[in-house]
Amino acid sequence: MQKTKLKKEQKKMRPKAKEYKPDFRCSTVFQPVKNTARMAVLLSDFRFSNFGFCVFCFLVWFSSVACGASTETLFGDTSQKKNPARVAAVYFSDGKVLTGKISLTPGRSFKLNIPKGGKLKTRDMVTGEDVQYGKVRRFNFEPVREIRFYPEKEEMRRSWKFIETTKYNEETAEADYSPAAKEYSGKPYPLRYLAATVIFNSDESLQGHLYTVTVYLKTKEKTYRLVLRSKQRGGEGTTLDELVYVRRIKLLDEGKNIAAKVTVKFTDMRFGPKDAVQAVTRESLTPIPTKMAKSDDTCVVESAFGEEFYLAVRKDGKYIVGWPKEQDKKLFAIAHDHIQRQRDFYNDKKLLGVLQIKDGKEVLTLVNLRRKVAPTHFDEIGGEWDRELGTVVEPWRLSIWRWKYDRVNQELIMSSRGTFFRIILLPKDPTPEVAISEKLWQFQQKDDTVIVGQSPQKEL
């Protein structure tokens, strides 16, 4: 009884919390909330039930739409354009076939990892062996004729865990360090690793592993949500035959007509044996094979898969990139600040140009990058050790960085990057010069040939 009375007295002595009643007549609630930071402040000021919170969110959304506010989120428009649907037949491993209109998730694309497809080689930090990186290609359904999936590896597994069998004698302080043993449990389950072959309308094909992606197949009866995985796992007690997968996606309509090779002809620029031209796709920022033709004013761009591309050339030891010369000074300052604050392997970053794309929702930056040796009290660090040269080297590259752009708060978030050229420099070597040429940016395309304007040599 005494304890109960004491608790009641303690409750009476506590200061009562001030009851907070939100005033929905406040004009700030019904104003269009375009600033995310401001929205967070408004939410932090309201402390009421979940139902009241839902009503508040609905009122804010309704008032924003009524006042003409856009549906723009922090870094882009939520009402993204849908990927074009195509007519396709989907074949499953159990013999089932579905036909309808197939499409990707809006704003998404296929990502195919091509094992050992890249030119970059490095040394594995654990094994010490030379490793060749794969190459990732992005595309959608437009240039695709067919996608085939086939099992690369199949097996039955069981769940297991390590059992510690070490025995420790407290009196003698001796331990029996016997190796840990695996203890299996449960029934076996199927495991399958899938590889993919993509055949394009240009008769080109790529083999590799497809990143997990969701596609939608709309038939006359219903819409199917199909998740394409490179690794499948079934339930315990099931078999590999019961683990159904998509075996083939056959596009039945014509799709986008693309050329396997695009010829690039320069009207008054000639290239020597040490000169080079490099193309990077505009959508996926993928460096694609670019080879010089027999003629000294022509090169051939391969495997673009229907994408347009940016051009850069290396001529007489100097680098020229196709890019608009007119720069938005305010956006240039914002991008320069974000690039300098970006934590990256390359510690010497120079911004060369900026460009807004996709109605201002994204920003492209052209950057000159170098990994410089950082001298410290403990010797020089920051460079890379080259075993063939037997010294520290400094990697350099000329790249395009893509950013998501929040125009309201003037913030950038990096989303992807692509590289024109990369070389290895010694610490004493100067950083390569890079010039911007608008003539390489504005080129005309006739059928399978791209005609580039006058030589930008005068601009150097």
N, C-alpha and C positions, 0 to 999 in steps of 0.2 A: 504493500500500500504506500509506504513512504517513497519507494522508487517511482511509482506511478505519479504521485503528487509532485515529485521533484522534476520529472520530465515535463509535466504540464506547465510548471512554473518557468522552466527554461524556454519553452516554446513561446510563452507570453512575453518574455524578456527580449526575444529576437525581434529585430526590426522587420516590419512587414514589407514584402516586396511590392513595389509600386506596380499596380495593374496597368498594363500597356494596352490601350485601345487605339488601333490604327484609324486615322481619319481618312476615309476614302474620298473625301471631298478635296483633298490636297491636289492642287493643279499639277504638281510634278508627276503624279502617278499616271495621269492621262496624256502626258506628253510623249511623243515618240522617243523610245529609248534606243538610240543608235550607238551609244558608247557602252562597251562592255564593263569598263571599270565603274561607270556610274550605276549600271545595273547591280553590280556587286554591293555598292554602298546602300542602294535602296533595299536590297534583300537583307542586308545585315541590320537594318533599322526595324524590321518587322519580326516580332516574336509572338506567333500565335499558332493555332492548331494546324494540322496538315490540311484540313478542309479549307481553312482560311487562306493558307498558302496557295492552294490550287486555284481558288477564286481570284486571288491577287494576280497570279501568273496569267490567267485567262484575260483579266481586265487589262493588264499591260499589253498583251499581244493584240487584243481587239482594238485598244486605243491607238497602238502603233500603226496597225493596218488602216484604221479609219482616218488617221492623219496623214497617210501617204508615205509611211516609212518603208524602206526597202527591206527585203528578206535577207539582207546580207548579215552573215555571222562574223566572227572575229577575223577569219582569214578567207573570205570568199562568200559566194552566193550559195545558199542552200538549194535553190531551185536550179540545179545543174542540168545541162542539156543531156538527154538520154543518149546512150550509144545506139546507133542505128541497128534495128533488128533485121535479121536475115532468115530466110527459110532454110531449114536444116533437118536432117534425119539423124537421130541419136541412137546408136547401137550399143546395147548392154551385153555384158559377158554371159548373161543367162538366156540370151536369144531374143530378148524383148527389143522392139524398135518403136520409137516415138518420133512423130513428125510434127513440126510446127515452126513458129518464129522464135529464134534464139537470140539472146542478147546478154551482154555483160551488165554487172552492177553499174549504175550511172557514175561516171567519173573514174572508173577502173579500167585496167588493161591487163593483157596477158604478160607475164614475165617468164621467159624461158632461159634457164641457166644452161649454157653450152659448156660442158666440161672441157677444160684445157683449150678453150676457144680464144682466150686472151693472149696477148704477147708479153704481158708483164710477168716476170719471174722473181721470186724472192726466196729467202732461206727461212725454213720453219724454225721457230724459236725453241721448239721442244725436241724434235727429232734431228735437227741440223741438216735435213735434206733439202734439196732444191724443190720448190713447189711452183707449179704453173697455175695461175688463177684462171677461173672460168670467166666467161663473158655472158652478160645478161642482155637479152634483146626484148624490147617491148613492142607490142602490136595489139590491135583489136581484131574484130571479125571481118573488117572490110577487105583486107588483102588476102584473106585465108580461103583456101579451097577445101582443105581437109585437115583434121587433127586425129592422129592415131595414138592410142595408148597400148602399151604392152608390158607385161610383168618383167622386170629386170631381176627380181629376186623374190622368192616365196619360201616361207618356212612356218613351222608350227612351234610356238614357244609356250613356256609356262612361267608364271610369276615366281620370283625367288628373292631371297635376301641372304646376306652374309650372317653366319652364326659365329660369334666369338667363342673360341675354345681354349683361350689362354688360361692356364692355371697358375695362380700366384700363391707362394708359400710365405706367409707373413713372418714366420719364425726365422727362416733362412734367407728371406728376401730374394728368393729365386723364382723365376717364372718360366713356364713351359711355352715358348713362343712357337706353337704349332700353327701352320697356316689356317686362315679362316676358311670355313667350308660353306658351300651354297646349300640353302634349304629351300626346296621347291614346294609350292602350294597351289591349290586350285587345279582346274582342268586346263588342258592345252587350248591356246587360241591362235587363230591364223594371223600372219603378218605378211604384207605384200608391199614391195617397192615398185613403183611404176615409172617408166620412162615414156617420153612422148616424141613423136615425129610430126612436124608441122609442114604442110605442103602449101605453098603460096600460089596465087594466080599467075605468077611469073615463071612457074615451073621450078622455082628454087625450093629447097627444103632444109630444115634445121632439125637436129636431134639433140635432145637434152632432157632436163627435168623441169617440169612446169611448177611454178610456185602455186600454192593453194589459192584457188579463185572460185567464185560463185557465178554461175550462169543461170539464166531463167529461160525455160522452154514453155512457150504458150501454145497449147494445142486447142482443139475445139472443145474438149471436155474441161480442162483445168490448166493451171500454170504450175509447172514443176520447178522446184528449186534444186539445182544440181551442184554439189560441191566437188570440184575436181581437185584431187589430192595426189601428191607424189608418194605418199605413204598411207597405207590402210591398215587398220587393226580391227579384228572382229571380236565378238564376245567369247567368253570362256565356253567351251563345249561345242563351238561351231567349227565348220570346216572352211577350206579355201573356196570351195564351190559356192558356199552360201554367202561369201563375201563378194557381192556384186559390184562391178565397177563399169564405168563408161569405157567402151572399147574403141569407139570411133564416132567422130562428129563429121558428117558429110554435108557441106553447104550445097544447096540445090539451086540457088539462083546464081547469077553471073558475078555479083560482087563488084569490087573495084578493079578496073583494068590497070595493071601496073607493069612496068618494064623491068626486066631483070638487070639491065644495065642502062645507065644514063651517061651520055657523052657531054662533057663540059668543054666548050671551045672558047678560048680567049682571043679577042680580035687583034690585039697588038702586043700581047705579052708572050715572050719566048722563054722556055725553061731549059736549063742546062742539066747535066748529069747529077749534080748535087742538089738541085732544086726539087721541091715536092709540093703537092696539093693535098689538103685533107678536108674531108666533109664530116659534119656532125649533124645528125637528124634533129629537126626542130622540135618535135614533140617529146621524144624520149631521150634526147641529148646523147645519142649513141654514136661513137666514132665508127664509121663504116669503111670498108675497103675502098681505097682510092688509088688507082694505078695510072702512071703516065702512059699515054698511047705512043704509037710510032712517030706521030707528028709532034714537033716540039711546042705546039700551042694547044694541045688537046690532052685531056685526061678522062678516065672512065671511072664512074662511081658505081659500085656494085652493092647489091643486097640492101637497097634503101626501103624495100617493101612498101612502096607507095608514099613514104614520107618525104616532105620537102626537107632541105638541108641548108646549113650554113657552110660557108667556104672560108678557108684560110690557106695562105701559100707561104712557103719559105723560098725566098729568092735572094741569091747573093749574100747569104748569111743573115738576112733580115726577115722578119715575120710581118705579114700583112693580113689583116682580118677584115672581112666584109661586115661593116657596122655603120649605122647612121651617125653622121657627124654632129647633128644637132642634139644636144644633151639638155635634159631638164636639170637645171642647177640645184634646185631644192631636193629633188629625188637623188641626184648624185651625192649630195652631202649626207642624206639619210643612209644611202647604201654604203658610202665610205665609212661611216661610223659603225655600222653593223659588221662590215667586213673586218675592221680592225679589232672589234671585240670578239669576233668569232674564234673560238679555240680550235686550232687546226694543226695538222702536221706541218704545213708550210707557214713558217713564222715571218716571212717577208712577203707581204701581200700588197699589190698595187692595183687600184681600180682604174680601168681604162675606159669603160663605157657602161651606161645603163639604158634600159629599154623596158617600157611597160607593154605587156601583152594581155590578151584575154580581158579586154575592157578594163584594164587597170587592176585586175585582181592578182596578177602575178608580175614579177619583175625579173628581168634577165640582167646579169652583170658579167662583163668581160674582165677577167682578172689575170694579172701576171704574177705567178707564184714561184717562190724559191724557198727551199729549206736551207737556211744559213747556219753555219756552225756558231754555237753560242759559247764564247770563252768564259770560263769560270776560274775560281781559285784552285779547282781540282783538275785543271787541264781543259782541253776543248771538248765540248759535247754538242749534240744537236745535229750533226751531220750523219751520214751513213757510211759504213765501212765497205769498200769495194775490194773483194778478195783478188780480183784479177789485177787491179792497179796497185793494190797494197797500200792504200791511203784512204783518208776520209774524203768523201765526195758530197756534193750538194745537188739533190734532184731539183729540176726546174720543169714547169709545165705552163702551158697557155690554155686556160679553161673558161668555160661558161658555167656560172652558178645560177640556178633558178630559185626564186624566193616566193613564198606566199606573202601578199602585201595587205596589211590592214591600213587602209587609207585614213580612217578616223584617228587612230592612235599613232599612225606613222611608224608601225613596227613591221619587221621582216622576219620570216622564219624560213630557213633553207629547206628546200624539198628535194632537189636533185642537182647533179653536176655532170658535165661532159668535158672532154679534153681534146684539143686539136693536136698539139705536139707535146712531147716530153723528152727531155734529154738529161744527161748526167754531166755536171760541171765540177771542176776543181774549185776550191775556195778562192783561188787567185783569179779565176775567169770572170769577166764582166757578165752581168745579166743581159740576155739577148734583148735587142730593141724590138718593139712592137708598134706598128702603125695601123691606123684605122683607115679603111678605104670604103667610101660609099658606093663606088663603082662595082666592088665585089658584092655589095649587099643587094643592089638592084640589078638583077639579071633577068633576061627573057628566056622563056622556055618554049621551044617549038618541037612538038612530038617527044622524041626521046633525047633531044639535044638541048642543052642549056648554053646560051650565048652570053658571055660576060663582056662588059664594055671595055673602054680604053684602059691602058695600063696605068696603075697607080704609082708608077715610078717617080713621077714628078712630085708626088705628095711626100716623098721621103726627103 
